[in-house]
Amino acid sequence: MLLDHHNIICLALISGLCSSISYAENVPVDNIVLEVREHSLDVDTVEAPALNVNKWGIGIGMRRADIPFAVKDDNEDTAVYDILPLMRFENDYGFLHGLEGGIHLWKNEDNQVNVYSRFRFHDVPKAFQNSIKGQSFDFGLQYRYIDGPWESDIAVLSDHYQRNYSYTRIKYNWQQGSWSLVPFAELQWKSADFNNHYYGFDKEDAGAGVSMTGGLEGSYHVASNFYLIGQLGLTRLEDDVYDLDSVNKNYQVESFFGFAFYPEYDKPFNPTSTQHKNDEYLRLAYGWATPSDIGGILKFQAERDSENNQMSSVFYGTQIADSLLTMPIDLYFTPGLVWHYSSDVQQDITEVVLAIKGFYTFKLGPRWRLGIAEGLSYVFDITYIEGFELTGEDSKRGYENSSKLLNYLDFSFDVNVGDIFGSKALAKTWFGYSIHHRSGIFESSSVFGRIKGGSNYQTVYLQWHF
């Protein structure tokens, strides 16, 4: 049976959408506050998913920030730009809001204590970001208090070398019609070790100090679950930092503009009601590395990895929506654990993935599905296939540093096993092929180490829905 006109349009739109998100990450998605309005559903409730997601979102945009450091000549950059893919989820255990996230140690309706992390930008010229490697996710503890539209938090953080700093922040959430605006203010207390390293480059002493930031975040609901998002902020550096020879700006302007997909506030998806499907899945996959890029793989020209590196993975999925831009596309929040097997050129390596994945289902005899996921991937050590691609004298790219955190994509194509064998018992079982992809989005993001390239694995999998 040929695909009808509606199906062709859906396929084209999801392909274009995900391509834009993949190749178009401090602007956290929770900074664009979009509260889902509560609606009472006069239906029977069903058992909640094992990992119920209360809020979700995925988006992308461009960040621009002034470079506060002194430039050597007129041709050197005075601003730095980042493409930021952003993901949001929140449940009873923790949250990820763009470039900050945490795990709840304790919480009630108004208070939270979290193991907390957020990304810290180091706005040096783009050409030096990979070698200096000053930007990173820092870790610590956070306390958050919520009182109606007001939200305040305080956190104590450290970089990987115990250079400490802390912040306190306050926000006010205002929403009217299609607009959501969030004015905010933040103070940062920075240790002498922190300022001496990140502003004095370990050559000058700035001492401890306090910087101040204020600004406005906002979003505009365009249609369906499509939103425009943005932020504008101004930071004033402390005088002792400004007096350093390496710094020539006392004020730093930062802006962000992009788009995102969030739940429709007037059409909430409730997985615990009989109005919606309470759908979860487990996916088991096995794959083989290839030095080929995605283009070569899709042209059926994938090369074999000479070292025969292999991986296996398990992914869990819980449904968060049953439409995207009014199209019949099922969306899932899907964390995964990947095991890269040891070989002659690498040890066993663990990879952790957080992603949102969409499936479009069509019938051509049996049911078939196209799937695309966007998210974040972190490896505890760099795999051989990435090291060979990115760093070292014999690498293709010749970067000084690779990045353990990269953008994650998953392209999949599967068929329903029950339809093939005429078995009702296998009606929720799918067999498929996928491409497991990590990359730095063409040097466009300091969040991913300002690199181009990554790694690809071709996998086969079984996926069970329940």
N, C-alpha and C positions, 0 to 999 in steps of 0.2 A: 504494500500500500504506500503510495507516495505521500510525502509530507504536505499538509495543506499550507495555505498562505500564512495563517497565524503561527504555525509551528516554525516556519522559515524565519519569520520576523523575530520570534523569541530567541532562536539560535543565534541569529546575527547580533542581536542586542547584547546578549550575555557574553558572547565572544568579544565584542568591542569593549564592553564595560570592563571586563577583567583584564584585557590587554592594557587599557588605559590605567587601571589601578596598579598594574605590575610595573609599567615602564614610564609612567609620567615623570624622618621620623622626626626651646622646651615648650611643645604645644600639645598637651595631653587632651585626649578626646573628652575627658570629664570636664575640661574647661569650657566646653560647649554644652552647657547643661540643658538637657531635654528630658524633662520628667514625663513619664508615661502616665496619663491621667487614669485614675481608677474607674473602672466600669463594673458594675455588678452584672453577672451573667446568670440568667435564670435557667441554669442547666445543672445537671448532676455533675459532681466533680469526680475525677478519677485519680489514680495514684500518680504522684509527682515523679518526674524523671530523677534518676540517681544524682545527676549534676545539673539541677535546674538553674537556668540563666535568667536573672531578673531583668537585666538590661543588656543590650548589645549594640554594636555599631561598627562600621568599617568605612574608612575614607582615605583621602590623600590630598596633599596640598604642598605649597611652596612657602618655606620660611626664609626671611631675609633678616640679617642682623648686621649692625655696624661692627667693624673691627676696631676695638679700642686701642690697639697697639700701634706704635710708631712705624711708619713705612719708610723704606730706604730711598725710594724714588717715586716719581709721579706715575709710573706704569704699574705699580703694585696695587693689589686689590684694597679697597677701602670698605667693602662689604662682602659678606659670605652668604651663599644660598644653599638651601637643603631641600631636596624632595623628601617629604615625610609621609610614608604609608602609616596609617593609624588604625588601631583596633581597640574595641571596647567590649568588655563583658563585666558583669557583676553578679555575684550570687552570695549565698550565706557563708561561704568560706573565704572569699577574697575578691579582688577586683584587678582589672587592667584597664587603665584609662589612657590610651595613647602611649606616652613615654613615661608613665609612672604606674606603679602597681603595688599591691600588698596582699598579705595573708593575715586574716583576722586572728589575733591571739585572744581577744575578748571584745564583745560588742553588745549593745542593747539599742533601743530605738534612737537614742540621741548621741551615743558615745561609741568610739572605736579605739582600740589599741592594736596596731598593726606592725608586723615585720614589713619593712617598707623599702622600696627602691625607686629612684627616678633618674632619668638621663640628664647629665650635665654637659652642656655644650662648651667647647673651648674655641672661641671665635678668632682663630688665627687664619691667615690666608689659606685658601683651598689647597694650594700646591704643597703646603707643609703639614697638613692635617694627618696624613698617613704616617709620616716619619715621626712627628711629635707625639701623636697618639694621646692627646691630652683629654679628649672627651671620653666619657664612660658612664655606665650605670653605677651609681653609688648606693650603698646599703646602710640601713639603720633601723630606728624605731620611730613610729609616728603615733601621735594622739590626735584624733579628729572629733570635733563637737559640732552637732547640727541642731539648729533651732529655727524651724520654719524655713524662710528663705535665706537665713544667715548660715554660713559655714566657716568654721575656723579650724586651723590645724597647726601643729608644731612638730618638728622632726629633728632628730640628731642623726647625722650621716657621716660616712667616712669613705674616702676613695680606697683603692686596693693597697695603698701604702700607708694607711692610717693617718692621712691628712684630714683633719676633722673640720666640720662646719655644721651649722644648724640654721633653721629658718622658722619663721612664724608667718602665717598667711591668713587673710580674711577675705571672704567673698560675699556678695549679695546677689541672689538669683531673682531676676525679674523677667516675666513672660507676659506678653500681650499679643493675642492673635498669632500670627506667623512668626513673630519676633521673640527671640530670647537674648537678653543682655545680662552680662555678669561683670560688673566692676570689681576689681580686686586690688589688694595691696599686700606687699611682702617685704619683710626685713630678713637679711641674711647676716648671721654672725660667723665670721671666718677666722680660723686660727692663723697664727703666724706662718706655720709650715705650709698651709694651703696657699696663702697669698704670695709667699716667697717663691713657691714653685710655679703656680699657674699665671702669675703676673710678673714676677721678677725673674722667672726662668732659672732659679737657683743661682743667680749672679748678683741680685740686688735684694735688700731686705725691706719689706714693706711693713712687717708686723701684723698683728691681728687688727680686725676692723669690721665695720658694719656697712653694708650697701643697702640701698632701698630701691624697690621696683613697684610701679603702679601701672594700671592699664585697664583695658576693656576687652572682654571676650564676647562673641556673639554668634548667633546663627539665624538663618532665615529659612522657613519651610517653604519650598518651592511647590512641590506636588508629591502625592503618594508618600514614599519614605525617602525622598530626595531633599537634601538640605545643602545650603551654602553655609560655610563656617569661616570664621576669621578671628584674628586677635591683633591688638596693637598694645605695645608696652614700652615703658621708658625706665631705664635703670641708671641710678646715680652711684658711681663708684666712690669709695671713701677717699679723702684727700691724700692719705699716705700712699695709696695705690696710684693715684693720679700723678703724684710727684716722682714716680719712678721714671727713669730714662726710657724704659721700654713701652710706656703708656703715654698716649697723647690725647686721649678723650676722657673727659670726666663723665659724660653721658653716653649711653648706648641705646639706640632705638632698635626694637625688634618687632617684626610683623609677620603675619601668617594669613594666607588665604587659600581655601580649597573647597572641596565638596565631600559629603558623607551620606551614608545610608543608615538611617535609624528606624526603630519601630514607629509606625504611624500612631500619634498620640490618641486619635479618635477611633482606632481599630486595633486594640491590643491583641497580641497573640498569647493565649492562655493555655499552656500545655497540660494543665490540670483540669480542663473542662472537656466535656464530650463534644463541644463545638469544634474543637481542633484535634488533630492527631497527636497522641502522646508517643512520639516516635524517637527511638534511640537506636544506635547501632554500634557494633564492634567490627573492625576491619583488621585482618591479618594479611601482611604482604611480605613478599620476598623479592629482592632486586639485585641488579648488577650495575656497577658503575660504567660510565662511558665518558670519554674525553670530548664527545661531540656536544655542540650547543643545541638548544631547543629547535632551532630551524632545521638543523641536519636530522634530528630525530624525527620530526614531523614529516620530513621528506623520505623517510625510511632509509636514511644514509648514516645511521649511527655506527660509530667505530667501536670496536671491542677494546676494553681496558686491558692493556698488556699484563697488568699485575693481578687481574681477575678479582678485584675488590668487590665484596658483596655485603648486603645489609638485610635485616628483617625489621619489621615495624608492627606496632599495634596502635590503632587509633580508636578512640571512643567518640561518638557523636550524639548530641542532643539537639532536637529541633528547636529553632528560635523564631522561624517565620515560614509561612507557606506561600509567600508571593514576594516579588521584587519588582518595583515599578509597575505594579498590577499584573505582571507576567506570572504564570504558574511555575515558579522556581522555588524549590524547598531549600531553606537555609539552615545550616547546622553549625553550632559551636563545636569544634573538634580538636581537643588536645591529643597529642601522640607521643609515644616513646619509640625511639629508633636505636637499633644496635648495629654498629658497623663492626664486622668481624675482623679479627686479626689476620694479617697476611705477611708476606715476606717484607713488606715495606711499611707496615703500621701495626700498632697494638689495637686491642678492642677499644672502641670509642662509643660513648653514649651521646645521643642527640635528643633534645626536647623540643617539641613543636607546639605552638598555640595558633589556631587558624579558624577562620570562618569559611565554610564551603557551601557552594550552591550546586544543586542538581536540577537539570531539566530532563523530564521523562517524556518519551514518545514511543509509539507503537509502530513497528515495522515487522509484522509477524509477532514475535515476542516483544516484551517491553525492553527498551534500551534507555540508557542515561548518559548524558554528558555532564561532567562535573569539573568545577574549577574552584580551588581554594587559594586564599591569600592570608598570610600571617607572618609569624616570626619563628626563626629556627636558631637554637643555640647548641653548639657542640662543645664538649668538655676538652677536646683537643682537635686540632686541625687534621682532617683526613688527608691521606696521601693524594687523592685526586684533586683536592683544592690546593694543597701545597705545591704540587707540580704545576698547577695552572697559574698561581698567583705570586709565589715568593721563591727566592733562590736564584742562583746564577743561571740555571737551565730552564727557568719558568718562562711561560709565554709573556707574562705581564711585568715581572721584575719589581714587584712592590717590596718595600722594606718590611711591612707588617701585613698579615692577613687579619681577618676578623672572625671571632667565634660566633658573634651575632650577625645574622644575615636575613634578608627578606626571603620568605618561603612561598613557593607556588606548588600546586599539585594539579595536574591535568589528568583527568580520568575518563575512561569509556568502559561501560560495563553492560551486561545483559542479565536479565532475570533467569535464574536457574530453574525455578518452578515452571515458568512458561515454556522453556525448552523441553523439559521432561514431562510436562503435564501433571505436575505433582503439587497439590495444595500444601503439603508439608514443607515444600521448599519455596513457597510463594514470596517469602521475605528474604531470600538468599540471592546474592548477586555475585557474579564472577567477572573480573575485569582486569584492565591494563591501566597503569598510571605512570606519569613522569614525576619523580621526586626532585624538586629543583631548589637550590639555594643560590642567591646572588646578591651583589651589592648595588644593583640598579645603575649601572653605567657611571660609577664614580659620582653620582648625584647626591649622596647622603653621607654626612660624617657619622651618622648613627651606625652605619655599616662599614666604617673604616675608610671611606672614600676610595673604594676599590671598584673595579670592573671585572666581572666574571664570577665563577663559583664552581658548582658541581651539579651533575645530573646523574640520576639513577633510573633505570627502567625497571618497573616492578609489575608483578602479577599478584592478584589479591582475591580473597573471599570476604564478602561483607554481609553480616547478618543483622537484620533489623528486628526489634522487639518492642 
